[in-house]
Amino acid sequence: MSSVAAVTPALAADPVDGARTSGDAMFPNVGNGGYDALDYDIDLAWTPDAVQTGSVVAGSIVATSTMTARAAEPLRSFSLDFEGLVVDSVTVDGAPAAWLRETDAAAIAHKLVVTPATPVSGEFRVTVAYHGVPQAHVDADGSYEGWNPTTDGATMLGQPVGNMTGFPHNNTPGDKATYSISLDVPTTLSDATGAGAAPAAAVSNGELLSKTPSTDGTRTTWAWQQTKQMASELLIISIGRYDVIESSVTLTDGSTIPAWSFVDSTSTTANKATVTTAVSQLGPIIRNLESVYGPYPGRSAGVVVDRVPRGINYALETQDRSFFPTRIGFSTLVHELAHQWYGNNVSPTTWTDIWIAEGMATWSESYYAGSDGFGAGTPSREAQFDAWNSAPAGDDRWTIAPGAQTDSASLYDYQTYDRSAQFWAALRVAIGDDAFFPVVTQWQLRNAGTSRTGADLLALAEELSGRDLQAFYRDWILNADKPAWPDQFTLALSTSATAPLERGGSASYTLTAENTGLVPLASSTARLDVRGILDRASIDQTALPAGVTLTGDVLVWTIPATDPGRTATTTFAATVAEDASGGALTTEAAASLGGTCASCASTLAVQEYPVDAQAPIITGDTAAGATLTATTPGWTEGTSFAYSWAVDGTPIPDAMTPTFTIPAAAVGRTVTVTVTGSLAGYVAQSRTSAPFGPVVAAIVPAPSPSPSASGAAVASPPRGQLGATGSEAPMAAIMWALAALVGGSVLSVAAVRRRRGARRVESV
């Protein structure tokens, strides 16, 4: 009877409560965990108050928002960020769910905690119905975001966390999703005083699918769809009196995308002109930026220009169509369009890493205007260096490290924009254009539609540049002091030798470093792998100049302090070994950060010499059928040999191994062997042995004797020997007699004679 071990079935994981934070150091109580938001479907109706008071339009909303998400593990509860407004109902997968609000405004915590009737697992949908008068969210730095009433409507801007005043969601840039936004608004609007009725528009992200008027024509529903991944803070909802400009943008690949732009109908003629100009520039700017960042990541474009209260008087990179207050400046337009790649296509995982996108967008302004980019102005390197140089080391602006910041009150300060723009310029200096621009592009191509960290950027830059950037990154991004502007220099390696080097000859190498940067060289080195020199030559360490060291097979030159525009030089020598032959002395110099090579490789030929060679020696027996062996003493170590055997000078076909079996036809003749020795870097040589032989006939064994009747062996002479005559007969009889006595073989007289004549010799 066999026994079977009991198998315990796997149990499903016990449901858990989803985290009420995304782990963002800047906003520890914002964002949520346990699920991945996939899509938001927002259906919102906005209505202004019948009677207006004040300078901005009062209004209220009635809305539903459905989040489709995927739970990583079964959740018995989960949370969303939702500030203000009144919750009417919550359903999960169509079933009513319990919910509660947890609010701590001082801690920036506004949670809608949902407990579904049954735990959710995998994909699920939560729908929240709500209404009320939405409010602005005031940041720790005093700026406004979220839902802000304007003189003729409202504009909702999210960065960093304000969009939770308009719809419940996972409020973190690390959880991107697609969006459908339906906005039901009055067809016409007046300003806060009730005057100036004009056509209204409702703006959002992505592509405009439809504008559907109500039956009585008093209201219009604007349906927008964002099919690209979008972080929640990039959502815009703007309602007001707008002139709508529909156009298209031709991309670098020849394809076109639609562009919807909106400008406040009450803007001045001059301000409207700036918008018209900006719309006409969308194509050229986007195509230029495509040459830096890669293909445009959106499916539409445009701008939104609104007259807004001072609290939101800032431009913002809302996805597809950036927002601008009142008017558009060219440099700001470039900045916000650069954000369509940096910040939108690839977003920060947490708000600490906002510096990546804001630094790049700020750098793009100087690059676009500079003579090294698309303009004729100050090159971006000089522009960013001047900004760096203008702030003394003890200035408070250096006291916040971009990649280590945790205080949201200073989120939009110097470290996020200026220092981070300088970082990008410094990185370009440190790794050179050949690595810098691939890093900038690959960051987009590899990470499109995702959120990434500063550590991810560091890893990519190290991969594509082949450089160790740990210290550089720490200095610029993680340390709370003024970083060092990197050295920049051109390195060259040269030698005076021209003809192949002879044994004992000397080769002189000269290294030069020209300071092409903006600061004196302070920490630069040149590093040479000299293995290709040392395998045929030597370097006298005692003769090395100051600043040059040799450790193992690595030679390092510590470049002395050198002012911009000046050149430093050093020279060292290598002596060719006495046993060197052929090949070359090879080396290549590598520059430290900020260095590029003009000509850093050197190959010097070494004179070829013949291999040491002596005639081979044959050992073995001279009898036909014996095996001979060729030995090769006295040749250069490492030599490879080819063999050719000959009999009386005639080569034997296929006899090309160190051993040779003497054929019967060689009897009476001599054997020789010729060896050809080859070794890389040496001239091949051939040598032939002394004649070996002459060869004698092979020894033929006699047949075994037949047994006698009594069982004893009786030797009978072979048929050819029975009639032996002359002098051979007595010898034959003796041999047969001996064989009979010892029970051995019988040899013919001739065989005996051949045995006596055979020799075991070595040819010399």
Residue pairs with C-beta under 8 A, 6 or more apart in sequence:
12 74
13 73
13 74
14 74
15 73
15 74
15 75
15 76
15 119
15 121
16 34
16 73
16 74
16 75
16 76
17 34
17 75
17 76
17 77
17 78
18 32
18 33
18 34
18 35
18 71
18 75
18 77
18 78
18 79
19 32
19 33
19 34
20 29
20 32
20 33
20 79
20 102
20 111
20 113
21 28
21 29
21 30
21 31
21 32
21 33
22 30
22 31
22 32
22 33
22 170
22 172
22 174
22 175
22 350
23 31
23 33
23 350
24 30
24 31
24 172
24 174
24 350
24 351
24 352
25 350
25 352
25 406
26 160
26 350
26 351
26 352
26 405
26 406
26 407
26 408
26 411
27 108
27 160
27 161
27 351
27 408
29 104
29 107
29 108
29 109
29 111
30 81
30 108
30 109
30 161
30 164
30 171
30 172
31 81
31 170
31 171
31 172
31 174
31 175
32 78
32 79
32 80
32 81
32 170
32 171
32 172
34 71
34 72
34 73
34 75
34 78
35 69
35 70
35 71
35 72
35 75
35 78
35 124
35 170
36 69
36 70
36 72
36 175
37 67
37 68
37 69
37 169
37 170
37 175
37 176
37 177
38 68
38 69
38 70
38 123
38 177
38 178
39 67
39 68
39 177
39 178
39 179
39 180
40 65
40 66
40 67
40 68
40 167
40 169
40 177
40 178
40 179
40 180
40 232
41 65
41 66
41 68
41 179
41 180
42 63
42 64
42 65
42 167
42 179
42 180
42 181
42 182
43 63
43 64
43 65
43 182
43 184
44 61
44 62
44 63
44 65
44 166
44 167
44 181
44 182
44 183
44 184
44 237
45 61
45 62
45 63
45 183
45 184
45 185
46 59
46 60
46 61
46 153
46 154
46 183
46 184
46 185
46 202
46 239
47 59
47 60
47 61
47 62
47 186
48 57
48 58
48 59
48 153
48 186
48 189
49 57
49 58
49 59
49 60
52 58
52 192
52 193
52 194
54 192
55 151
55 192
56 149
56 150
56 151
56 192
56 309
57 149
57 150
57 151
57 152
57 153
57 154
57 189
57 191
57 192
58 133
58 149
59 133
59 149
59 153
59 154
60 131
60 132
60 133
60 134
61 85
61 131
61 132
61 133
61 134
61 166
62 131
63 129
63 130
63 131
63 167
64 127
64 128
64 129
64 130
65 127
65 128
65 130
65 167
65 168
65 169
66 125
66 126
66 127
66 128
67 80
67 125
67 126
67 168
67 169
67 170
67 177
68 123
68 124
68 125
69 123
69 124
69 125
69 126
69 170
70 122
70 123
70 124
71 78
71 120
71 121
71 122
71 123
71 124
73 121
74 119
74 120
74 121
75 116
75 119
75 120
75 121
76 115
76 116
76 119
77 113
77 114
77 115
77 116
78 113
78 114
78 120
78 126
79 102
79 111
79 112
79 113
79 114
80 111
80 112
80 114
80 126
80 128
80 168
80 169
80 170
80 171
81 110
81 111
81 112
81 161
81 164
81 168
81 169
81 170
81 171
82 101
82 110
82 111
82 112
82 128
82 130
82 164
82 167
82 168
82 169
83 103
83 110
83 135
83 137
83 146
83 164
83 165
84 110
84 132
84 133
84 134
84 135
84 165
85 130
85 131
85 132
85 133
85 134
85 165
86 130
86 131
86 132
87 99
87 101
87 112
87 128
87 129
87 130
88 129
88 130
88 131
89 96
89 128
89 129
90 96
90 97
90 98
90 99
90 112
90 114
90 126
90 127
90 128
90 129
91 97
91 126
91 127
92 114
92 116
92 117
92 120
92 124
92 125
92 126
92 127
93 116
93 120
93 124
93 125
94 125
95 116
95 117
95 118
96 117
97 114
97 115
97 116
97 117
97 126
98 114
98 115
98 116
99 112
99 113
99 114
99 115
100 112
100 113
101 110
101 111
101 112
101 113
102 109
102 110
102 111
102 113
103 109
103 110
103 111
108 140
108 161
108 408
110 164
112 128
112 168
114 126
116 124
116 126
128 168
130 168
134 146
134 147
134 154
134 156
134 165
134 166
135 146
135 147
135 165
136 144
136 145
136 146
136 147
136 148
136 162
136 165
136 311
136 312
137 144
137 145
137 146
137 161
137 162
137 164
137 165
138 144
139 145
139 160
139 162
139 408
139 409
139 411
140 407
140 408
140 409
140 411
141 408
141 409
141 410
141 411
141 412
143 311
143 312
143 314
143 412
144 162
144 309
144 311
144 312
145 157
145 158
145 159
145 160
145 161
145 162
145 163
145 312
146 156
146 157
146 158
146 162
146 163
146 164
146 165
146 166
147 154
147 156
147 162
147 165
147 166
147 237
148 154
148 155
148 156
148 157
148 308
148 309
148 311
148 312
149 309
150 240
150 306
150 307
150 308
150 309
151 191
151 192
151 266
151 307
152 189
152 190
152 191
152 192
152 196
152 200
152 240
152 241
152 264
152 266
153 185
153 189
153 200
153 238
153 239
153 240
153 241
154 237
154 238
154 239
154 240
155 236
155 237
155 238
155 239
155 240
155 306
155 308
155 312
155 323
156 162
156 163
156 165
156 166
156 235
156 236
156 237
156 238
157 163
157 236
157 312
157 316
157 318
157 323
158 232
158 233
158 234
158 235
158 236
158 318
159 233
159 234
159 316
159 317
160 233
160 351
160 354
160 408
160 411
161 171
161 233
162 233
163 169
163 171
163 232
163 233
163 235
164 171
166 235
166 237
169 232
170 232
171 232
171 233
172 231
172 232
172 350
173 231
173 232
173 233
173 347
173 348
173 349
173 350
173 351
173 451
174 231
174 347
174 348
174 349
174 350
174 451
175 231
175 232
175 451
176 229
176 230
176 231
176 347
176 449
176 450
176 451
177 229
177 230
177 232
178 226
178 227
178 228
178 229
178 230
179 204
179 205
179 206
179 224
179 225
179 226
179 230
179 235
180 223
180 224
180 225
180 226
181 204
181 205
181 206
181 223
181 224
181 225
181 226
181 235
181 237
182 221
182 222
182 223
182 224
183 202
183 204
183 221
183 222
183 223
183 224
183 237
183 239
184 202
184 219
184 220
184 221
185 200
185 202
185 219
185 220
185 221
185 222
185 239
186 200
186 218
186 219
186 220
187 199
187 200
187 213
187 214
187 217
187 218
187 219
187 220
188 197
188 198
188 199
188 200
188 241
189 197
189 198
189 200
189 239
189 240
189 241
190 196
190 197
190 198
191 241
191 266
196 241
196 266
198 241
198 265
198 266
199 241
199 242
199 265
200 220
200 239
200 240
200 241
200 242
201 222
201 239
201 240
201 241
201 242
201 244
201 262
202 220
202 222
202 237
202 238
202 239
203 222
203 236
203 237
203 238
203 239
203 242
203 260
203 262
203 304
203 321
204 222
204 224
204 226
204 235
204 236
204 237
204 238
205 224
205 226
205 230
205 234
205 235
205 236
205 318
205 319
205 320
205 321
206 224
206 225
206 226
206 227
206 228
206 299
206 300
206 319
206 320
207 224
207 225
207 226
207 227
207 258
207 299
207 300
208 222
208 223
208 224
208 258
208 260
209 223
209 224
209 225
210 221
210 222
210 223
211 220
211 221
211 222
211 223
212 220
212 221
212 223
213 219
213 220
213 221
214 220
214 221
226 319
226 320
227 299
228 297
228 298
228 299
228 319
228 345
228 449
229 449
229 450
230 319
230 344
231 344
231 347
231 451
234 317
234 318
234 319
234 343
234 344
234 347
235 318
235 319
236 304
236 316
236 318
236 319
236 321
236 323
238 262
238 304
238 306
238 323
240 264
240 306
241 264
241 265
241 266
242 262
242 263
242 264
242 265
242 306
243 262
243 263
243 264
243 265
243 272
244 260
244 261
244 262
245 259
245 260
245 261
245 262
245 263
245 275
245 276
245 279
245 302
246 258
246 259
246 260
246 261
247 258
247 259
247 261
247 279
247 282
248 256
248 257
248 258
248 259
249 256
249 257
249 259
249 282
249 283
249 286
249 296
249 301
250 256
250 283
250 287
251 257
251 286
251 287
251 290
251 295
251 296
252 287
252 290
252 291
252 295
253 295
257 296
257 298
257 299
257 300
257 301
258 300
258 301
259 279
259 282
259 300
259 301
259 302
259 321
260 300
260 302
260 321
261 275
261 278
261 279
261 302
261 303
261 304
261 305
261 321
262 302
262 303
262 304
262 305
262 306
262 321
263 271
263 272
263 275
263 303
263 305
264 305
264 306
264 307
264 326
266 307
267 275
267 305
267 307
267 326
267 327
270 327
271 305
271 326
271 327
274 327
274 328
274 329
275 303
275 305
275 327
275 328
277 328
278 303
278 328
278 330
278 333
279 302
279 303
281 330
281 333
282 301
282 302
282 303
282 337
285 333
285 334
285 337
285 368
286 296
286 301
286 337
288 368
288 374
289 296
289 334
289 337
289 338
289 341
289 364
289 368
290 296
292 364
292 367
292 437
292 440
292 441
293 338
293 341
293 342
293 440
293 441
293 444
294 341
294 441
294 444
294 445
296 340
297 340
297 341
297 344
297 345
297 444
297 448
297 449
298 319
298 320
298 340
298 344
298 345
299 320
300 320
300 321
301 320
301 321
301 340
302 320
302 321
303 321
303 322
303 323
303 324
303 328
303 333
304 318
304 321
304 322
304 323
304 324
305 323
305 324
305 325
305 326
305 327
305 328
306 323
306 324
306 325
306 326
307 325
307 326
308 325
308 326
312 325
313 325
313 326
314 325
315 322
315 323
315 324
315 325
315 332
315 335
315 336
316 322
316 323
316 336
317 336
317 339
317 340
317 343
317 344
317 361
319 340
319 344
320 340
322 333
322 336
322 337
322 339
322 340
324 332
324 333
324 336
331 365
331 368
331 369
334 364
334 365
334 368
334 369
335 361
335 362
335 364
335 365
336 361
338 360
338 361
338 364
339 357
339 361
341 444
342 356
342 357
342 360
342 361
342 443
342 444
343 354
343 357
343 358
343 361
345 444
345 447
345 448
345 449
346 357
346 443
346 444
346 447
346 448
346 450
346 451
346 452
347 357
347 450
347 451
347 452
348 354
348 356
348 357
348 451
348 452
348 453
349 451
349 452
349 453
350 453
351 408
351 411
352 403
352 404
352 405
352 406
352 454
353 403
353 452
353 453
353 454
354 411
354 416
355 402
355 403
355 415
355 416
355 419
355 420
355 423
355 454
355 477
356 420
356 452
356 454
356 457
358 412
358 416
358 417
358 420
359 402
359 416
359 417
359 419
359 420
359 421
359 422
359 423
359 424
360 420
360 421
360 424
360 440
362 417
362 418
362 420
362 421
363 380
363 384
363 421
363 424
363 425
366 373
366 378
366 380
366 383
366 384
366 421
366 425
367 373
367 374
367 380
368 374
368 375
369 375
369 377
369 378
370 377
370 378
370 379
370 380
370 382
370 383
371 377
371 378
371 379
372 379
372 380
372 381
373 380
377 383
378 386
380 425
381 425
381 428
381 429
381 518
382 518
383 425
384 421
384 422
384 424
384 425
384 426
385 422
385 425
385 485
385 518
387 418
387 421
387 422
388 422
388 426
388 485
389 485
391 397
391 398
391 414
391 482
392 482
393 481
393 482
395 482
397 413
397 414
397 415
397 418
397 419
398 419
398 480
398 481
398 482
399 480
399 481
400 407
400 410
400 413
400 414
400 415
400 480
401 415
401 477
401 478
401 479
401 480
402 415
402 416
402 419
402 420
402 423
402 476
402 477
403 454
403 477
403 478
404 477
404 478
404 480
405 411
405 415
405 416
419 476
419 483
422 476
422 483
423 476
423 477
423 483
426 472
426 476
426 483
426 485
426 486
427 436
427 439
427 461
427 469
427 472
427 476
428 436
429 485
429 486
429 488
429 517
429 594
430 467
430 469
430 472
430 486
430 593
430 594
431 439
431 461
431 465
431 467
431 469
431 593
432 465
432 596
435 461
435 464
435 465
435 466
435 467
436 465
438 464
439 460
439 461
439 464
439 465
442 460
442 464
443 452
443 457
443 460
446 460
447 456
454 473
454 477
458 469
458 470
458 473
461 467
461 469
461 473
462 468
462 469
467 593
469 593
472 486
472 593
475 483
475 484
476 483
484 522
485 517
485 518
485 519
486 517
486 593
486 594
487 515
487 517
487 519
487 521
487 522
487 523
487 524
487 592
487 593
487 594
487 595
488 515
488 516
488 517
488 518
488 594
488 595
489 513
489 514
489 515
489 516
489 517
489 521
489 524
489 559
489 562
489 591
489 594
489 595
489 596
490 513
490 514
490 516
490 595
490 596
490 597
490 598
491 511
491 512
491 513
491 526
491 589
491 591
491 595
491 596
491 597
491 598
491 600
492 511
492 512
492 513
492 514
492 597
492 598
492 599
492 600
493 509
493 510
493 511
493 526
493 528
493 587
493 588
493 589
493 599
493 600
493 601
493 602
494 509
494 510
494 512
494 599
494 602
495 507
495 508
495 509
495 510
495 602
495 604
496 507
496 508
496 510
497 507
497 508
497 604
499 605
500 604
500 605
500 606
500 607
500 608
501 507
501 537
501 576
501 585
501 604
501 605
501 606
501 607
502 576
502 607
503 576
503 577
503 578
503 579
503 580
503 581
503 607
503 609
504 575
504 576
504 578
505 575
505 576
506 573
506 574
506 575
506 576
507 537
507 573
507 574
507 575
507 576
507 585
507 604
508 571
508 572
508 573
509 571
509 572
509 573
509 574
509 587
509 602
510 569
510 570
510 571
511 526
511 557
511 569
511 570
511 571
511 589
512 567
512 568
512 569
513 521
513 524
513 526
513 559
513 562
513 567
513 568
513 569
513 591
513 595
514 566
514 567
515 521
515 562
515 563
515 564
515 565
515 566
515 567
515 568
516 564
517 564
517 594
518 564
519 564
520 561
520 562
520 563
520 564
521 559
521 560
521 561
521 562
521 568
522 561
523 592
524 559
524 591
524 592
524 593
524 594
524 595
525 556
525 557
525 558
525 559
525 591
525 592
526 556
526 557
526 559
526 589
526 590
526 591
526 592
526 595
527 554
527 555
527 556
527 557
527 589
527 590
527 591
527 592
528 554
528 555
528 556
528 557
528 587
528 588
528 589
528 590
529 553
529 554
529 587
529 588
529 590
530 539
530 550
530 553
530 554
530 555
530 574
530 587
531 553
532 584
532 585
532 586
532 587
533 539
533 574
533 585
533 586
533 587
534 553
536 576
536 577
536 580
536 583
536 584
536 585
536 606
537 574
537 575
537 576
537 577
537 580
537 585
538 574
538 575
538 577
539 550
539 555
539 572
539 573
539 574
539 575
540 573
540 575
541 550
543 572
543 573
544 550
544 572
545 570
545 571
545 572
547 557
547 558
547 559
547 560
547 570
548 555
548 556
548 557
548 558
548 570
548 572
549 555
549 556
549 558
550 556
555 572
557 570
559 568
560 568
562 568
574 585
576 585
576 606
580 606
580 681
581 606
581 607
581 608
581 609
581 611
581 679
581 681
581 682
581 683
582 606
582 607
582 608
582 609
582 680
582 681
582 682
582 683
583 605
583 606
583 680
583 681
584 603
584 604
584 605
584 606
585 602
585 603
585 604
585 606
586 601
586 602
586 603
586 604
587 601
587 602
588 600
588 601
588 602
589 597
589 600
589 601
590 597
590 600
591 597
591 600
606 681
608 681
608 682
608 683
609 682
609 683
610 682
610 683
610 684
610 685
611 635
611 636
611 639
611 677
611 678
611 679
611 682
611 683
611 684
611 685
612 634
612 635
612 636
613 634
613 635
613 636
613 677
613 685
613 686
613 687
614 632
614 633
614 634
614 635
614 687
615 687
615 688
615 689
615 690
616 630
616 631
616 632
616 673
616 674
616 675
616 687
616 688
616 689
617 630
617 631
617 633
617 689
617 762
617 763
617 764
618 628
618 629
618 630
618 631
618 671
618 672
618 673
618 689
618 690
618 692
618 762
618 763
619 628
619 629
619 631
619 762
620 626
620 627
620 628
620 629
620 692
620 760
621 628
621 758
621 759
621 760
621 761
622 662
622 692
622 693
622 694
622 695
622 696
622 758
622 759
622 760
622 761
623 662
623 695
623 696
623 697
623 698
623 699
623 758
624 662
624 663
624 664
624 666
624 667
624 695
624 696
624 697
624 698
625 661
625 662
625 664
625 698
626 661
626 662
627 659
627 660
627 661
627 662
628 645
628 659
628 660
628 661
628 662
628 671
628 673
628 692
629 658
629 659
630 643
630 658
630 659
630 660
630 673
630 675
630 689
631 658
632 639
632 641
632 675
632 677
635 641
635 677
636 677
636 679
636 682
638 679
639 677
639 678
639 679
639 682
640 677
640 678
640 679
641 658
641 675
641 676
641 677
641 678
642 656
642 675
642 676
642 678
643 655
643 656
643 657
643 658
643 673
643 674
643 675
644 651
644 655
644 656
644 673
644 674
644 675
644 676
645 651
645 652
645 655
645 656
645 660
645 671
645 672
645 673
646 652
646 671
646 672
646 673
646 674
647 663
647 665
647 666
647 669
647 670
647 671
648 669
648 670
649 672
652 660
652 663
660 671
660 673
662 671
662 695
664 697
664 698
666 693
666 695
667 694
667 695
667 696
667 697
668 694
668 695
668 696
669 693
669 694
669 695
670 691
670 692
670 693
670 694
670 695
671 691
671 692
671 693
671 695
671 763
672 688
672 689
672 690
672 691
672 692
672 763
673 688
673 689
674 686
674 687
674 688
674 689
675 686
675 687
676 684
676 685
676 686
677 684
677 685
677 686
677 687
678 684
689 763
690 763
690 764
691 763
692 761
692 763
696 754
696 757
696 758
696 759
697 754
699 751
699 754
699 755
699 758
700 748
700 751
701 745
701 747
702 718
702 739
702 745
702 746
702 747
702 748
702 751
703 718
703 745
703 746
704 745
705 713
705 714
705 715
705 716
705 739
705 740
705 743
705 746
706 713
706 714
706 716
707 713
707 714
708 714
713 740
713 743
714 740
715 736
715 737
715 739
715 740
715 746
716 736
717 724
717 732
717 736
717 746
718 746
718 748
720 748
721 732
721 736
721 746
721 748
724 732
724 733
724 749
728 749
731 749
731 752
732 748
732 749
735 746
735 747
735 748
735 749
735 752
736 746
738 744
739 745
739 746
747 755
